Each structure stands twice: as structure tokens, then as C-alpha cells.
């Protein structure tokens, strides 16, 4: 029996090539260990997000003994789970709250030029979906898996104005333009010009600097160098000792008068 020709083995780097306009991002790489009789056996899990930046996005999780096959499995699973996200210009149509497990994420429409204000996991989903301006706030668990699933849970509840009118069978009397949250204005405060002013030189008055350096070793604060009285003038004059040539007072001069006695 003739054997069938061997199937060409696919290179492990093929998943990095272009896939018809879709881009993939590796959000988180997990390393798992299984304890067996001979030791520990490692495997890898890859959390991947795929999107075309035009409203289609999906996520997947692949697991294998090596990193490239795990990423490839995650990309395949993500491409099978693509979903369409309704957009309003460069942002989302309205405010939404996504939930999964103990994680919650709030997404708010933002004005053009704001950018994607989000953490790593929700940012990958929003950017690959084509959303360029949005504000987010995460509550509860910050696990990448939970946050990505909570983000998709919120994106699934998005409805455009035409979709809401078709579902309800009415015409909505709303302003044509959505109410955006204005982008934050970031201005640096003007700092005054830095000059010497009245600070003085080194060892001078030292305004707002805690004063001068103080005396050095071996010098007194009362010296003339520090604005005080000279040491000779500040000290009390000493009484000179009597010399040998000075006349000795007579006993009569030292005897007190009779009135005092």
C-alpha cells in the first residue's frame, strides 16, 4: 500500500504573519507547572486578542508545552470568536458597564483627542476594536482574564441610535451629537524666573535658606568677624597684680577711725 505524501510541517512563526488585515496582541503569558513522579512538567498559556481596528475584535486562550504553539492556538480561538462592535466616530455610542466575576469596568465616551485611557488588558481590546477615544475605570479584581471578559460583556450591550429605534419601533428625540466627556486640559503652571534676588551669596543673609553657615571651628560667635564685639572689649578688665616696687600702705592708713569702731 502506497503511503500518502507527508504533510508539510507548519513553521511555528507563521502566526506572526499578516492574516488578512487582522492584528493580534499577546496580553498575558502564563506558565503552569504540573508535578509528576520525575519532577515538574511546565506548560504555557497565552491570552490573545485579535482585531482589525474597524469594529471586529475577539479574544482567545491557548495552551501548549511551548510558547509559539500556545500563542497560535489562542489566535485561532480568537478568530473563531470575533464580534462586531458598534462605533460612533472614534468612540463608543454611550456609557456602559461590563461585569464578569468580581471584575467590573466602566466605559465612557470621550471627546476626540482624548485617547484610550485604560489599563493594559482593556486597552488591547479597545484599540484592536477601533476605539480611539474612551475613558475607563476598573473596579474589583484586576485579573487580565476577568477584565477582558468584562470588557466584552460591556461591548456586547452597545447599541447605536438606529438599532434602538428599530428595536423599540419609535423615533428617539435626542440631540444629533453625543454628549462627550471633554478631554482633560493639561497645562504646566508658570514657574517664576529663578534669580538670586535677595538671597545673598554664600554665607550671606540667606533669606528663606535657614541663615548663614555659622562659625567655623575655633571661632567665637562674639568675634568681630560675625558682627559682635571684639573679644578684648567683651571680656571684663582684670585687676593688675601689685608689683614689688609699689609702696606698702602704712598701718595708720589702714586703721579705721574711732567713730567707725
PyMOL commands that set and color helices and strands:
alter all, ss='L'
color gray80, all
select helices_A, chain A and resi 14-16+67-80+120-129+144-155+161-168+224-226+231-234+251-254
alter helices_A, ss='H'
color red, helices_A
select strands_A, chain A and resi 23-36+39-51+56-64+83-84+96-100+103-109+116-117+134-140
alter strands_A, ss='S'
color yellow, strands_A
deselect
rebuild
show_as cartoon
